[in-house]
């Protein structure tokens, strides 16, 4: 007897109803897995939305305001020193770079005020 004849005999030994039941079970399992994956994905999306909403509504950390105020005051001080010393200090030799540094410090501090809650 050949292998194909053995397979044919095996198929004929299993009733057709059992094959249908097994196929239905497999389809049900696959559908259940897909449903579970979709539910998990939805829960993950909801959890992420809640986390983002919580972050948006959360108050700024305690160091935020002192840092932004310090940056703006240091930037202003930097520019005042630059003008009062005849454009020689705070860093000698970089000329208008001192002005750029002062304005960047002020702008970073001001930018932080827009994120303050």
Phi and psi restraints in degrees (range 20) as a CNS / XPLOR table:
assign (resid 1 and name C) (resid 2 and name N)
       (resid 2 and name CA) (resid 2 and name C) 1.0 -88.1 20.0 2
assign (resid 2 and name N) (resid 2 and name CA)
       (resid 2 and name C) (resid 3 and name N) 1.0 172.2 20.0 2
assign (resid 2 and name C) (resid 3 and name N)
       (resid 3 and name CA) (resid 3 and name C) 1.0 -66.1 20.0 2
assign (resid 3 and name N) (resid 3 and name CA)
       (resid 3 and name C) (resid 4 and name N) 1.0 -40.3 20.0 2
assign (resid 3 and name C) (resid 4 and name N)
       (resid 4 and name CA) (resid 4 and name C) 1.0 -65.7 20.0 2
assign (resid 4 and name N) (resid 4 and name CA)
       (resid 4 and name C) (resid 5 and name N) 1.0 -32.6 20.0 2
assign (resid 4 and name C) (resid 5 and name N)
       (resid 5 and name CA) (resid 5 and name C) 1.0 -69.3 20.0 2
assign (resid 5 and name N) (resid 5 and name CA)
       (resid 5 and name C) (resid 6 and name N) 1.0 -37.1 20.0 2
assign (resid 5 and name C) (resid 6 and name N)
       (resid 6 and name CA) (resid 6 and name C) 1.0 -62.1 20.0 2
assign (resid 6 and name N) (resid 6 and name CA)
       (resid 6 and name C) (resid 7 and name N) 1.0 -44.4 20.0 2
assign (resid 6 and name C) (resid 7 and name N)
       (resid 7 and name CA) (resid 7 and name C) 1.0 -62.2 20.0 2
assign (resid 7 and name N) (resid 7 and name CA)
       (resid 7 and name C) (resid 8 and name N) 1.0 -39.9 20.0 2
assign (resid 7 and name C) (resid 8 and name N)
       (resid 8 and name CA) (resid 8 and name C) 1.0 -64.5 20.0 2
assign (resid 8 and name N) (resid 8 and name CA)
       (resid 8 and name C) (resid 9 and name N) 1.0 -40.8 20.0 2
assign (resid 8 and name C) (resid 9 and name N)
       (resid 9 and name CA) (resid 9 and name C) 1.0 -65.2 20.0 2
assign (resid 9 and name N) (resid 9 and name CA)
       (resid 9 and name C) (resid 10 and name N) 1.0 -39.1 20.0 2
assign (resid 9 and name C) (resid 10 and name N)
       (resid 10 and name CA) (resid 10 and name C) 1.0 -63.8 20.0 2
assign (resid 10 and name N) (resid 10 and name CA)
       (resid 10 and name C) (resid 11 and name N) 1.0 -41.2 20.0 2
assign (resid 10 and name C) (resid 11 and name N)
       (resid 11 and name CA) (resid 11 and name C) 1.0 -66.6 20.0 2
assign (resid 11 and name N) (resid 11 and name CA)
       (resid 11 and name C) (resid 12 and name N) 1.0 -37.2 20.0 2
assign (resid 11 and name C) (resid 12 and name N)
       (resid 12 and name CA) (resid 12 and name C) 1.0 -73.2 20.0 2
assign (resid 12 and name N) (resid 12 and name CA)
       (resid 12 and name C) (resid 13 and name N) 1.0 -22.5 20.0 2
assign (resid 12 and name C) (resid 13 and name N)
       (resid 13 and name CA) (resid 13 and name C) 1.0 -75.2 20.0 2
assign (resid 13 and name N) (resid 13 and name CA)
       (resid 13 and name C) (resid 14 and name N) 1.0 -28.9 20.0 2
assign (resid 13 and name C) (resid 14 and name N)
       (resid 14 and name CA) (resid 14 and name C) 1.0 -89.5 20.0 2
assign (resid 14 and name N) (resid 14 and name CA)
       (resid 14 and name C) (resid 15 and name N) 1.0 123.3 20.0 2
assign (resid 14 and name C) (resid 15 and name N)
       (resid 15 and name CA) (resid 15 and name C) 1.0 -62.6 20.0 2
assign (resid 15 and name N) (resid 15 and name CA)
       (resid 15 and name C) (resid 16 and name N) 1.0 150.3 20.0 2
assign (resid 15 and name C) (resid 16 and name N)
       (resid 16 and name CA) (resid 16 and name C) 1.0 -62.4 20.0 2
assign (resid 16 and name N) (resid 16 and name CA)
       (resid 16 and name C) (resid 17 and name N) 1.0 -33.2 20.0 2
assign (resid 16 and name C) (resid 17 and name N)
       (resid 17 and name CA) (resid 17 and name C) 1.0 -63.9 20.0 2
assign (resid 17 and name N) (resid 17 and name CA)
       (resid 17 and name C) (resid 18 and name N) 1.0 -36.1 20.0 2
assign (resid 17 and name C) (resid 18 and name N)
       (resid 18 and name CA) (resid 18 and name C) 1.0 -68.3 20.0 2
assign (resid 18 and name N) (resid 18 and name CA)
       (resid 18 and name C) (resid 19 and name N) 1.0 -37.8 20.0 2
assign (resid 18 and name C) (resid 19 and name N)
       (resid 19 and name CA) (resid 19 and name C) 1.0 -64.3 20.0 2
assign (resid 19 and name N) (resid 19 and name CA)
       (resid 19 and name C) (resid 20 and name N) 1.0 -42.7 20.0 2
assign (resid 19 and name C) (resid 20 and name N)
       (resid 20 and name CA) (resid 20 and name C) 1.0 -64.0 20.0 2
assign (resid 20 and name N) (resid 20 and name CA)
       (resid 20 and name C) (resid 21 and name N) 1.0 -40.9 20.0 2
assign (resid 20 and name C) (resid 21 and name N)
       (resid 21 and name CA) (resid 21 and name C) 1.0 -64.6 20.0 2
assign (resid 21 and name N) (resid 21 and name CA)
       (resid 21 and name C) (resid 22 and name N) 1.0 -41.6 20.0 2
assign (resid 21 and name C) (resid 22 and name N)
       (resid 22 and name CA) (resid 22 and name C) 1.0 -65.5 20.0 2
assign (resid 22 and name N) (resid 22 and name CA)
       (resid 22 and name C) (resid 23 and name N) 1.0 -40.2 20.0 2
assign (resid 22 and name C) (resid 23 and name N)
       (resid 23 and name CA) (resid 23 and name C) 1.0 -65.8 20.0 2
assign (resid 23 and name N) (resid 23 and name CA)
       (resid 23 and name C) (resid 24 and name N) 1.0 -39.7 20.0 2
assign (resid 23 and name C) (resid 24 and name N)
       (resid 24 and name CA) (resid 24 and name C) 1.0 -65.0 20.0 2
assign (resid 24 and name N) (resid 24 and name CA)
       (resid 24 and name C) (resid 25 and name N) 1.0 -41.2 20.0 2
assign (resid 24 and name C) (resid 25 and name N)
       (resid 25 and name CA) (resid 25 and name C) 1.0 -62.3 20.0 2
assign (resid 25 and name N) (resid 25 and name CA)
       (resid 25 and name C) (resid 26 and name N) 1.0 -44.3 20.0 2
assign (resid 25 and name C) (resid 26 and name N)
       (resid 26 and name CA) (resid 26 and name C) 1.0 -63.0 20.0 2
assign (resid 26 and name N) (resid 26 and name CA)
       (resid 26 and name C) (resid 27 and name N) 1.0 -41.6 20.0 2
assign (resid 26 and name C) (resid 27 and name N)
       (resid 27 and name CA) (resid 27 and name C) 1.0 -65.3 20.0 2
assign (resid 27 and name N) (resid 27 and name CA)
       (resid 27 and name C) (resid 28 and name N) 1.0 -40.1 20.0 2
assign (resid 27 and name C) (resid 28 and name N)
       (resid 28 and name CA) (resid 28 and name C) 1.0 -63.8 20.0 2
assign (resid 28 and name N) (resid 28 and name CA)
       (resid 28 and name C) (resid 29 and name N) 1.0 -41.2 20.0 2
assign (resid 28 and name C) (resid 29 and name N)
       (resid 29 and name CA) (resid 29 and name C) 1.0 -63.0 20.0 2
assign (resid 29 and name N) (resid 29 and name CA)
       (resid 29 and name C) (resid 30 and name N) 1.0 -44.0 20.0 2
assign (resid 29 and name C) (resid 30 and name N)
       (resid 30 and name CA) (resid 30 and name C) 1.0 -63.4 20.0 2
assign (resid 30 and name N) (resid 30 and name CA)
       (resid 30 and name C) (resid 31 and name N) 1.0 -42.1 20.0 2
assign (resid 30 and name C) (resid 31 and name N)
       (resid 31 and name CA) (resid 31 and name C) 1.0 -64.9 20.0 2
assign (resid 31 and name N) (resid 31 and name CA)
       (resid 31 and name C) (resid 32 and name N) 1.0 -39.4 20.0 2
assign (resid 31 and name C) (resid 32 and name N)
       (resid 32 and name CA) (resid 32 and name C) 1.0 -65.1 20.0 2
assign (resid 32 and name N) (resid 32 and name CA)
       (resid 32 and name C) (resid 33 and name N) 1.0 -40.4 20.0 2
assign (resid 32 and name C) (resid 33 and name N)
       (resid 33 and name CA) (resid 33 and name C) 1.0 -64.7 20.0 2
assign (resid 33 and name N) (resid 33 and name CA)
       (resid 33 and name C) (resid 34 and name N) 1.0 -42.4 20.0 2
assign (resid 33 and name C) (resid 34 and name N)
       (resid 34 and name CA) (resid 34 and name C) 1.0 -64.2 20.0 2
assign (resid 34 and name N) (resid 34 and name CA)
       (resid 34 and name C) (resid 35 and name N) 1.0 -41.2 20.0 2
assign (resid 34 and name C) (resid 35 and name N)
       (resid 35 and name CA) (resid 35 and name C) 1.0 -64.6 20.0 2
assign (resid 35 and name N) (resid 35 and name CA)
       (resid 35 and name C) (resid 36 and name N) 1.0 -41.5 20.0 2
assign (resid 35 and name C) (resid 36 and name N)
       (resid 36 and name CA) (resid 36 and name C) 1.0 -65.4 20.0 2
assign (resid 36 and name N) (resid 36 and name CA)
       (resid 36 and name C) (resid 37 and name N) 1.0 -40.9 20.0 2
assign (resid 36 and name C) (resid 37 and name N)
       (resid 37 and name CA) (resid 37 and name C) 1.0 -65.4 20.0 2
assign (resid 37 and name N) (resid 37 and name CA)
       (resid 37 and name C) (resid 38 and name N) 1.0 -41.5 20.0 2
assign (resid 37 and name C) (resid 38 and name N)
       (resid 38 and name CA) (resid 38 and name C) 1.0 -65.1 20.0 2
assign (resid 38 and name N) (resid 38 and name CA)
       (resid 38 and name C) (resid 39 and name N) 1.0 -40.7 20.0 2
assign (resid 38 and name C) (resid 39 and name N)
       (resid 39 and name CA) (resid 39 and name C) 1.0 -64.7 20.0 2
assign (resid 39 and name N) (resid 39 and name CA)
       (resid 39 and name C) (resid 40 and name N) 1.0 -42.1 20.0 2
assign (resid 39 and name C) (resid 40 and name N)
       (resid 40 and name CA) (resid 40 and name C) 1.0 -64.8 20.0 2
assign (resid 40 and name N) (resid 40 and name CA)
       (resid 40 and name C) (resid 41 and name N) 1.0 -40.4 20.0 2
assign (resid 40 and name C) (resid 41 and name N)
       (resid 41 and name CA) (resid 41 and name C) 1.0 -63.6 20.0 2
assign (resid 41 and name N) (resid 41 and name CA)
       (resid 41 and name C) (resid 42 and name N) 1.0 -41.5 20.0 2
assign (resid 41 and name C) (resid 42 and name N)
       (resid 42 and name CA) (resid 42 and name C) 1.0 -64.4 20.0 2
assign (resid 42 and name N) (resid 42 and name CA)
       (resid 42 and name C) (resid 43 and name N) 1.0 -42.2 20.0 2
assign (resid 42 and name C) (resid 43 and name N)
       (resid 43 and name CA) (resid 43 and name C) 1.0 -63.9 20.0 2
assign (resid 43 and name N) (resid 43 and name CA)
       (resid 43 and name C) (resid 44 and name N) 1.0 -40.3 20.0 2
assign (resid 43 and name C) (resid 44 and name N)
       (resid 44 and name CA) (resid 44 and name C) 1.0 -63.5 20.0 2
assign (resid 44 and name N) (resid 44 and name CA)
       (resid 44 and name C) (resid 45 and name N) 1.0 -41.1 20.0 2
assign (resid 44 and name C) (resid 45 and name N)
       (resid 45 and name CA) (resid 45 and name C) 1.0 -63.9 20.0 2
assign (resid 45 and name N) (resid 45 and name CA)
       (resid 45 and name C) (resid 46 and name N) 1.0 -43.9 20.0 2
assign (resid 45 and name C) (resid 46 and name N)
       (resid 46 and name CA) (resid 46 and name C) 1.0 -64.0 20.0 2
assign (resid 46 and name N) (resid 46 and name CA)
       (resid 46 and name C) (resid 47 and name N) 1.0 -41.3 20.0 2
assign (resid 46 and name C) (resid 47 and name N)
       (resid 47 and name CA) (resid 47 and name C) 1.0 -62.6 20.0 2
assign (resid 47 and name N) (resid 47 and name CA)
       (resid 47 and name C) (resid 48 and name N) 1.0 -41.7 20.0 2
assign (resid 47 and name C) (resid 48 and name N)
       (resid 48 and name CA) (resid 48 and name C) 1.0 -66.1 20.0 2
assign (resid 48 and name N) (resid 48 and name CA)
       (resid 48 and name C) (resid 49 and name N) 1.0 -40.5 20.0 2
assign (resid 48 and name C) (resid 49 and name N)
       (resid 49 and name CA) (resid 49 and name C) 1.0 -62.1 20.0 2
assign (resid 49 and name N) (resid 49 and name CA)
       (resid 49 and name C) (resid 50 and name N) 1.0 -41.7 20.0 2
assign (resid 49 and name C) (resid 50 and name N)
       (resid 50 and name CA) (resid 50 and name C) 1.0 -64.2 20.0 2
assign (resid 50 and name N) (resid 50 and name CA)
       (resid 50 and name C) (resid 51 and name N) 1.0 -40.9 20.0 2
assign (resid 50 and name C) (resid 51 and name N)
       (resid 51 and name CA) (resid 51 and name C) 1.0 -63.2 20.0 2
assign (resid 51 and name N) (resid 51 and name CA)
       (resid 51 and name C) (resid 52 and name N) 1.0 -44.4 20.0 2
assign (resid 51 and name C) (resid 52 and name N)
       (resid 52 and name CA) (resid 52 and name C) 1.0 -65.8 20.0 2
assign (resid 52 and name N) (resid 52 and name CA)
       (resid 52 and name C) (resid 53 and name N) 1.0 -42.3 20.0 2
assign (resid 52 and name C) (resid 53 and name N)
       (resid 53 and name CA) (resid 53 and name C) 1.0 -62.5 20.0 2
assign (resid 53 and name N) (resid 53 and name CA)
       (resid 53 and name C) (resid 54 and name N) 1.0 -38.4 20.0 2
assign (resid 53 and name C) (resid 54 and name N)
       (resid 54 and name CA) (resid 54 and name C) 1.0 -65.7 20.0 2
assign (resid 54 and name N) (resid 54 and name CA)
       (resid 54 and name C) (resid 55 and name N) 1.0 -40.0 20.0 2
assign (resid 54 and name C) (resid 55 and name N)
       (resid 55 and name CA) (resid 55 and name C) 1.0 -66.2 20.0 2
assign (resid 55 and name N) (resid 55 and name CA)
       (resid 55 and name C) (resid 56 and name N) 1.0 -40.0 20.0 2
assign (resid 55 and name C) (resid 56 and name N)
       (resid 56 and name CA) (resid 56 and name C) 1.0 -65.7 20.0 2
assign (resid 56 and name N) (resid 56 and name CA)
       (resid 56 and name C) (resid 57 and name N) 1.0 -39.3 20.0 2
assign (resid 56 and name C) (resid 57 and name N)
       (resid 57 and name CA) (resid 57 and name C) 1.0 -83.9 20.0 2
assign (resid 57 and name N) (resid 57 and name CA)
       (resid 57 and name C) (resid 58 and name N) 1.0 -10.4 20.0 2
assign (resid 57 and name C) (resid 58 and name N)
       (resid 58 and name CA) (resid 58 and name C) 1.0 -69.8 20.0 2
assign (resid 58 and name N) (resid 58 and name CA)
       (resid 58 and name C) (resid 59 and name N) 1.0 144.4 20.0 2
assign (resid 58 and name C) (resid 59 and name N)
       (resid 59 and name CA) (resid 59 and name C) 1.0 -71.7 20.0 2
assign (resid 59 and name N) (resid 59 and name CA)
       (resid 59 and name C) (resid 60 and name N) 1.0 159.9 20.0 2
assign (resid 59 and name C) (resid 60 and name N)
       (resid 60 and name CA) (resid 60 and name C) 1.0 -66.8 20.0 2
assign (resid 60 and name N) (resid 60 and name CA)
       (resid 60 and name C) (resid 61 and name N) 1.0 152.6 20.0 2
assign (resid 60 and name C) (resid 61 and name N)
       (resid 61 and name CA) (resid 61 and name C) 1.0 -65.4 20.0 2
assign (resid 61 and name N) (resid 61 and name CA)
       (resid 61 and name C) (resid 62 and name N) 1.0 161.2 20.0 2
assign (resid 61 and name C) (resid 62 and name N)
       (resid 62 and name CA) (resid 62 and name C) 1.0 -63.9 20.0 2
assign (resid 62 and name N) (resid 62 and name CA)
       (resid 62 and name C) (resid 63 and name N) 1.0 -23.9 20.0 2
assign (resid 62 and name C) (resid 63 and name N)
       (resid 63 and name CA) (resid 63 and name C) 1.0 -85.0 20.0 2
assign (resid 63 and name N) (resid 63 and name CA)
       (resid 63 and name C) (resid 64 and name N) 1.0 -7.8 20.0 2
assign (resid 63 and name C) (resid 64 and name N)
       (resid 64 and name CA) (resid 64 and name C) 1.0 -63.5 20.0 2
assign (resid 64 and name N) (resid 64 and name CA)
       (resid 64 and name C) (resid 65 and name N) 1.0 -54.1 20.0 2
assign (resid 64 and name C) (resid 65 and name N)
       (resid 65 and name CA) (resid 65 and name C) 1.0 -66.2 20.0 2
assign (resid 65 and name N) (resid 65 and name CA)
       (resid 65 and name C) (resid 66 and name N) 1.0 -45.3 20.0 2
assign (resid 65 and name C) (resid 66 and name N)
       (resid 66 and name CA) (resid 66 and name C) 1.0 -60.6 20.0 2
assign (resid 66 and name N) (resid 66 and name CA)
       (resid 66 and name C) (resid 67 and name N) 1.0 -35.2 20.0 2
assign (resid 66 and name C) (resid 67 and name N)
       (resid 67 and name CA) (resid 67 and name C) 1.0 -68.0 20.0 2
assign (resid 67 and name N) (resid 67 and name CA)
       (resid 67 and name C) (resid 68 and name N) 1.0 -46.7 20.0 2
assign (resid 67 and name C) (resid 68 and name N)
       (resid 68 and name CA) (resid 68 and name C) 1.0 -66.3 20.0 2
assign (resid 68 and name N) (resid 68 and name CA)
       (resid 68 and name C) (resid 69 and name N) 1.0 -38.1 20.0 2
assign (resid 68 and name C) (resid 69 and name N)
       (resid 69 and name CA) (resid 69 and name C) 1.0 -65.6 20.0 2
assign (resid 69 and name N) (resid 69 and name CA)
       (resid 69 and name C) (resid 70 and name N) 1.0 -42.1 20.0 2
assign (resid 69 and name C) (resid 70 and name N)
       (resid 70 and name CA) (resid 70 and name C) 1.0 -62.6 20.0 2
assign (resid 70 and name N) (resid 70 and name CA)
       (resid 70 and name C) (resid 71 and name N) 1.0 -43.5 20.0 2
assign (resid 70 and name C) (resid 71 and name N)
       (resid 71 and name CA) (resid 71 and name C) 1.0 -61.7 20.0 2
assign (resid 71 and name N) (resid 71 and name CA)
       (resid 71 and name C) (resid 72 and name N) 1.0 -43.2 20.0 2
assign (resid 71 and name C) (resid 72 and name N)
       (resid 72 and name CA) (resid 72 and name C) 1.0 -68.0 20.0 2
assign (resid 72 and name N) (resid 72 and name CA)
       (resid 72 and name C) (resid 73 and name N) 1.0 -40.2 20.0 2
assign (resid 72 and name C) (resid 73 and name N)
       (resid 73 and name CA) (resid 73 and name C) 1.0 -69.0 20.0 2
assign (resid 73 and name N) (resid 73 and name CA)
       (resid 73 and name C) (resid 74 and name N) 1.0 -42.4 20.0 2
assign (resid 73 and name C) (resid 74 and name N)
       (resid 74 and name CA) (resid 74 and name C) 1.0 -64.0 20.0 2
assign (resid 74 and name N) (resid 74 and name CA)
       (resid 74 and name C) (resid 75 and name N) 1.0 -41.0 20.0 2
assign (resid 74 and name C) (resid 75 and name N)
       (resid 75 and name CA) (resid 75 and name C) 1.0 -61.5 20.0 2
assign (resid 75 and name N) (resid 75 and name CA)
       (resid 75 and name C) (resid 76 and name N) 1.0 -43.3 20.0 2
assign (resid 75 and name C) (resid 76 and name N)
       (resid 76 and name CA) (resid 76 and name C) 1.0 -64.0 20.0 2
assign (resid 76 and name N) (resid 76 and name CA)
       (resid 76 and name C) (resid 77 and name N) 1.0 -45.2 20.0 2
assign (resid 76 and name C) (resid 77 and name N)
       (resid 77 and name CA) (resid 77 and name C) 1.0 -59.6 20.0 2
assign (resid 77 and name N) (resid 77 and name CA)
       (resid 77 and name C) (resid 78 and name N) 1.0 -40.7 20.0 2
assign (resid 77 and name C) (resid 78 and name N)
       (resid 78 and name CA) (resid 78 and name C) 1.0 -59.5 20.0 2
assign (resid 78 and name N) (resid 78 and name CA)
       (resid 78 and name C) (resid 79 and name N) 1.0 -45.6 20.0 2
assign (resid 78 and name C) (resid 79 and name N)
       (resid 79 and name CA) (resid 79 and name C) 1.0 -67.8 20.0 2
assign (resid 79 and name N) (resid 79 and name CA)
       (resid 79 and name C) (resid 80 and name N) 1.0 -39.5 20.0 2
assign (resid 79 and name C) (resid 80 and name N)
       (resid 80 and name CA) (resid 80 and name C) 1.0 -63.7 20.0 2
assign (resid 80 and name N) (resid 80 and name CA)
       (resid 80 and name C) (resid 81 and name N) 1.0 -44.5 20.0 2
assign (resid 80 and name C) (resid 81 and name N)
       (resid 81 and name CA) (resid 81 and name C) 1.0 -62.7 20.0 2
assign (resid 81 and name N) (resid 81 and name CA)
       (resid 81 and name C) (resid 82 and name N) 1.0 -40.8 20.0 2
assign (resid 81 and name C) (resid 82 and name N)
       (resid 82 and name CA) (resid 82 and name C) 1.0 -59.3 20.0 2
assign (resid 82 and name N) (resid 82 and name CA)
       (resid 82 and name C) (resid 83 and name N) 1.0 -45.9 20.0 2
assign (resid 82 and name C) (resid 83 and name N)
       (resid 83 and name CA) (resid 83 and name C) 1.0 -73.2 20.0 2
assign (resid 83 and name N) (resid 83 and name CA)
       (resid 83 and name C) (resid 84 and name N) 1.0 -40.5 20.0 2
assign (resid 83 and name C) (resid 84 and name N)
       (resid 84 and name CA) (resid 84 and name C) 1.0 -70.1 20.0 2
assign (resid 84 and name N) (resid 84 and name CA)
       (resid 84 and name C) (resid 85 and name N) 1.0 -26.1 20.0 2
assign (resid 84 and name C) (resid 85 and name N)
       (resid 85 and name CA) (resid 85 and name C) 1.0 -94.0 20.0 2
assign (resid 85 and name N) (resid 85 and name CA)
       (resid 85 and name C) (resid 86 and name N) 1.0 13.7 20.0 2
assign (resid 85 and name C) (resid 86 and name N)
       (resid 86 and name CA) (resid 86 and name C) 1.0 71.0 20.0 2
assign (resid 86 and name N) (resid 86 and name CA)
       (resid 86 and name C) (resid 87 and name N) 1.0 35.1 20.0 2
assign (resid 86 and name C) (resid 87 and name N)
       (resid 87 and name CA) (resid 87 and name C) 1.0 64.2 20.0 2
assign (resid 87 and name N) (resid 87 and name CA)
       (resid 87 and name C) (resid 88 and name N) 1.0 31.6 20.0 2
assign (resid 87 and name C) (resid 88 and name N)
       (resid 88 and name CA) (resid 88 and name C) 1.0 -104.3 20.0 2
assign (resid 88 and name N) (resid 88 and name CA)
       (resid 88 and name C) (resid 89 and name N) 1.0 -34.1 20.0 2
assign (resid 88 and name C) (resid 89 and name N)
       (resid 89 and name CA) (resid 89 and name C) 1.0 -120.4 20.0 2
assign (resid 89 and name N) (resid 89 and name CA)
       (resid 89 and name C) (resid 90 and name N) 1.0 168.7 20.0 2
assign (resid 89 and name C) (resid 90 and name N)
       (resid 90 and name CA) (resid 90 and name C) 1.0 -74.5 20.0 2
assign (resid 90 and name N) (resid 90 and name CA)
       (resid 90 and name C) (resid 91 and name N) 1.0 -29.2 20.0 2
assign (resid 90 and name C) (resid 91 and name N)
       (resid 91 and name CA) (resid 91 and name C) 1.0 -117.9 20.0 2
assign (resid 91 and name N) (resid 91 and name CA)
       (resid 91 and name C) (resid 92 and name N) 1.0 109.8 20.0 2
assign (resid 91 and name C) (resid 92 and name N)
       (resid 92 and name CA) (resid 92 and name C) 1.0 -66.6 20.0 2
assign (resid 92 and name N) (resid 92 and name CA)
       (resid 92 and name C) (resid 93 and name N) 1.0 143.1 20.0 2
assign (resid 92 and name C) (resid 93 and name N)
       (resid 93 and name CA) (resid 93 and name C) 1.0 94.4 20.0 2
assign (resid 93 and name N) (resid 93 and name CA)
       (resid 93 and name C) (resid 94 and name N) 1.0 -9.4 20.0 2
assign (resid 93 and name C) (resid 94 and name N)
       (resid 94 and name CA) (resid 94 and name C) 1.0 -105.2 20.0 2
assign (resid 94 and name N) (resid 94 and name CA)
       (resid 94 and name C) (resid 95 and name N) 1.0 -1.3 20.0 2
assign (resid 94 and name C) (resid 95 and name N)
       (resid 95 and name CA) (resid 95 and name C) 1.0 56.5 20.0 2
assign (resid 95 and name N) (resid 95 and name CA)
       (resid 95 and name C) (resid 96 and name N) 1.0 -118.8 20.0 2
assign (resid 95 and name C) (resid 96 and name N)
       (resid 96 and name CA) (resid 96 and name C) 1.0 -69.3 20.0 2
assign (resid 96 and name N) (resid 96 and name CA)
       (resid 96 and name C) (resid 97 and name N) 1.0 -9.0 20.0 2
assign (resid 96 and name C) (resid 97 and name N)
       (resid 97 and name CA) (resid 97 and name C) 1.0 -61.0 20.0 2
assign (resid 97 and name N) (resid 97 and name CA)
       (resid 97 and name C) (resid 98 and name N) 1.0 -32.6 20.0 2
assign (resid 97 and name C) (resid 98 and name N)
       (resid 98 and name CA) (resid 98 and name C) 1.0 -62.7 20.0 2
assign (resid 98 and name N) (resid 98 and name CA)
       (resid 98 and name C) (resid 99 and name N) 1.0 -39.4 20.0 2
assign (resid 98 and name C) (resid 99 and name N)
       (resid 99 and name CA) (resid 99 and name C) 1.0 -66.8 20.0 2
assign (resid 99 and name N) (resid 99 and name CA)
       (resid 99 and name C) (resid 100 and name N) 1.0 -40.4 20.0 2
assign (resid 99 and name C) (resid 100 and name N)
       (resid 100 and name CA) (resid 100 and name C) 1.0 -62.8 20.0 2
assign (resid 100 and name N) (resid 100 and name CA)
       (resid 100 and name C) (resid 101 and name N) 1.0 -42.3 20.0 2
assign (resid 100 and name C) (resid 101 and name N)
       (resid 101 and name CA) (resid 101 and name C) 1.0 -61.7 20.0 2
assign (resid 101 and name N) (resid 101 and name CA)
       (resid 101 and name C) (resid 102 and name N) 1.0 -44.7 20.0 2
assign (resid 101 and name C) (resid 102 and name N)
       (resid 102 and name CA) (resid 102 and name C) 1.0 -60.8 20.0 2
assign (resid 102 and name N) (resid 102 and name CA)
       (resid 102 and name C) (resid 103 and name N) 1.0 -45.4 20.0 2
assign (resid 102 and name C) (resid 103 and name N)
       (resid 103 and name CA) (resid 103 and name C) 1.0 -68.8 20.0 2
assign (resid 103 and name N) (resid 103 and name CA)
       (resid 103 and name C) (resid 104 and name N) 1.0 -36.2 20.0 2
assign (resid 103 and name C) (resid 104 and name N)
       (resid 104 and name CA) (resid 104 and name C) 1.0 -63.6 20.0 2
assign (resid 104 and name N) (resid 104 and name CA)
       (resid 104 and name C) (resid 105 and name N) 1.0 -42.8 20.0 2
assign (resid 104 and name C) (resid 105 and name N)
       (resid 105 and name CA) (resid 105 and name C) 1.0 -60.0 20.0 2
assign (resid 105 and name N) (resid 105 and name CA)
       (resid 105 and name C) (resid 106 and name N) 1.0 -44.0 20.0 2
assign (resid 105 and name C) (resid 106 and name N)
       (resid 106 and name CA) (resid 106 and name C) 1.0 -64.8 20.0 2
assign (resid 106 and name N) (resid 106 and name CA)
       (resid 106 and name C) (resid 107 and name N) 1.0 -44.1 20.0 2
assign (resid 106 and name C) (resid 107 and name N)
       (resid 107 and name CA) (resid 107 and name C) 1.0 -66.1 20.0 2
assign (resid 107 and name N) (resid 107 and name CA)
       (resid 107 and name C) (resid 108 and name N) 1.0 -36.9 20.0 2
assign (resid 107 and name C) (resid 108 and name N)
       (resid 108 and name CA) (resid 108 and name C) 1.0 -65.4 20.0 2
assign (resid 108 and name N) (resid 108 and name CA)
       (resid 108 and name C) (resid 109 and name N) 1.0 -43.2 20.0 2
assign (resid 108 and name C) (resid 109 and name N)
       (resid 109 and name CA) (resid 109 and name C) 1.0 -61.5 20.0 2
assign (resid 109 and name N) (resid 109 and name CA)
       (resid 109 and name C) (resid 110 and name N) 1.0 -43.3 20.0 2
assign (resid 109 and name C) (resid 110 and name N)
       (resid 110 and name CA) (resid 110 and name C) 1.0 -65.7 20.0 2
assign (resid 110 and name N) (resid 110 and name CA)
       (resid 110 and name C) (resid 111 and name N) 1.0 -40.0 20.0 2
assign (resid 110 and name C) (resid 111 and name N)
       (resid 111 and name CA) (resid 111 and name C) 1.0 -61.3 20.0 2
assign (resid 111 and name N) (resid 111 and name CA)
       (resid 111 and name C) (resid 112 and name N) 1.0 -35.3 20.0 2
assign (resid 111 and name C) (resid 112 and name N)
       (resid 112 and name CA) (resid 112 and name C) 1.0 -66.6 20.0 2
assign (resid 112 and name N) (resid 112 and name CA)
       (resid 112 and name C) (resid 113 and name N) 1.0 -29.6 20.0 2
assign (resid 112 and name C) (resid 113 and name N)
       (resid 113 and name CA) (resid 113 and name C) 1.0 -66.0 20.0 2
assign (resid 113 and name N) (resid 113 and name CA)
       (resid 113 and name C) (resid 114 and name N) 1.0 -26.5 20.0 2
assign (resid 113 and name C) (resid 114 and name N)
       (resid 114 and name CA) (resid 114 and name C) 1.0 -73.6 20.0 2
assign (resid 114 and name N) (resid 114 and name CA)
       (resid 114 and name C) (resid 115 and name N) 1.0 -18.8 20.0 2
assign (resid 114 and name C) (resid 115 and name N)
       (resid 115 and name CA) (resid 115 and name C) 1.0 -100.7 20.0 2
assign (resid 115 and name N) (resid 115 and name CA)
       (resid 115 and name C) (resid 116 and name N) 1.0 0.4 20.0 2
assign (resid 115 and name C) (resid 116 and name N)
       (resid 116 and name CA) (resid 116 and name C) 1.0 -76.0 20.0 2
assign (resid 116 and name N) (resid 116 and name CA)
       (resid 116 and name C) (resid 117 and name N) 1.0 132.3 20.0 2
